[in-house]
Protein backbone atom coordinates (compact mmCIF):
# COMPACT_ATOMS: atom_id res chain seq x y z
CA UNK A 1 0.00 0.00 0.00
CA UNK A 2 2.81 2.42 0.88
CA UNK A 3 4.42 1.75 -2.52
CA UNK A 4 1.21 2.71 -4.31
CA UNK A 5 0.94 5.91 -2.28
CA UNK A 6 4.55 6.87 -3.10
CA UNK A 7 3.92 6.19 -6.80
CA UNK A 8 1.17 8.82 -6.92
CA UNK A 9 3.79 11.56 -6.53
CA UNK A 10 6.30 10.14 -9.04
CA UNK A 11 6.56 9.55 -12.78
CA UNK A 12 8.98 7.62 -14.94
CA UNK A 13 10.96 9.41 -17.61
CA UNK A 14 12.78 7.83 -20.59
CA UNK A 15 14.78 9.60 -23.27
CA UNK A 16 17.49 9.11 -25.87
CA UNK A 17 20.68 11.14 -25.64
CA UNK A 18 23.86 11.42 -27.66
CA UNK A 19 26.81 10.39 -25.51
CA UNK A 20 28.36 13.84 -25.96
CA UNK A 21 25.34 15.31 -24.07
CA UNK A 22 25.11 12.60 -21.42
CA UNK A 23 26.83 14.45 -18.56
CA UNK A 24 24.76 17.61 -19.17
CA UNK A 25 21.52 15.64 -19.04
CA UNK A 26 22.49 13.66 -15.95
CA UNK A 27 23.45 16.85 -14.12
CA UNK A 28 19.94 18.31 -14.50
CA UNK A 29 18.01 15.09 -13.75
CA UNK A 30 16.66 14.77 -10.23
CA UNK A 31 16.55 11.03 -9.53
CA UNK A 32 15.62 8.77 -6.63
CA UNK A 33 19.12 7.27 -6.80
CA UNK A 34 20.93 7.26 -10.13
CA UNK A 35 19.39 7.05 -13.59
CA UNK A 36 19.63 3.84 -15.61
CA UNK A 37 21.78 4.31 -18.71
CA UNK A 38 21.69 1.81 -21.58
CA UNK A 39 23.63 1.87 -24.84
CA UNK A 40 21.52 2.03 -28.00
CA UNK A 41 22.19 0.12 -31.21
CA UNK A 42 23.18 3.37 -32.94
CA UNK A 43 26.78 4.15 -32.03
CA UNK A 44 27.21 7.23 -29.83
CA UNK A 45 23.68 7.12 -28.39
CA UNK A 46 22.22 5.93 -25.10
CA UNK A 47 18.86 5.72 -23.35
CA UNK A 48 18.29 7.19 -19.91
CA UNK A 49 15.50 6.12 -17.57
CA UNK A 50 14.74 7.63 -14.18
CA UNK A 51 12.00 8.23 -11.63
CA UNK A 52 11.25 11.83 -10.63
CA UNK A 53 8.69 13.86 -8.70
CA UNK A 54 5.68 14.62 -10.87
CA UNK A 55 5.77 18.22 -9.64
CA UNK A 56 9.02 18.96 -11.52
CA UNK A 57 8.43 17.17 -14.83
CA UNK A 58 6.60 20.04 -16.54
CA UNK A 59 9.57 22.40 -16.10
CA UNK A 60 12.19 19.70 -16.59
CA UNK A 61 11.22 18.42 -20.05
CA UNK A 62 11.99 21.72 -21.89
CA UNK A 63 15.43 21.82 -20.17
CA UNK A 64 16.11 18.24 -21.25
CA UNK A 65 15.20 19.07 -24.86
CA UNK A 66 17.40 22.19 -24.81
CA UNK A 67 20.32 20.04 -23.68
CA UNK A 68 19.93 17.40 -26.39
CA UNK A 69 17.44 14.82 -25.09
CA UNK A 70 15.18 13.30 -27.76
CA UNK A 71 12.24 10.90 -27.77
CA UNK A 72 11.24 11.86 -24.22
CA UNK A 73 8.56 9.63 -22.71
CA UNK A 74 6.77 10.33 -19.42
CA UNK A 75 4.80 7.47 -17.88
CA UNK A 76 2.81 6.87 -14.66
CA UNK A 77 3.96 4.44 -11.96
CA UNK A 78 1.93 1.84 -10.09
CA UNK A 79 4.28 1.30 -7.16
CA UNK A 80 7.59 2.62 -5.84
CA UNK A 81 9.28 0.25 -3.40
CA UNK A 82 12.52 1.29 -1.71
WORAKA-V600307 format. One record per backbone hydrogen bond with DSSP energy under -0.5 kcal/mol. CO is the residue of the C=O (numbers start at 1). NH is the residue of the N-H. If there is no record, write none. Layout:
co	nh
CO	NH
CO	NH
This chain:
co	nh
1	5
2	6
3	7
3	80
4	8
5	8
6	9
7	10
9	54
10	77
11	52
12	75
13	50
14	73
15	48
16	70
17	46
18	21
19	22
21	25
22	26
23	27
24	28
25	28
25	29
26	29
28	30
29	31
36	49
38	47
41	43
42	45
44	19
45	40
46	17
47	38
48	15
49	36
50	13
51	32
52	11
53	56
53	57
54	57
54	58
56	60
57	61
58	62
59	63
60	64
61	65
62	66
63	67
64	69
65	68
70	16
73	14
75	12
80	82
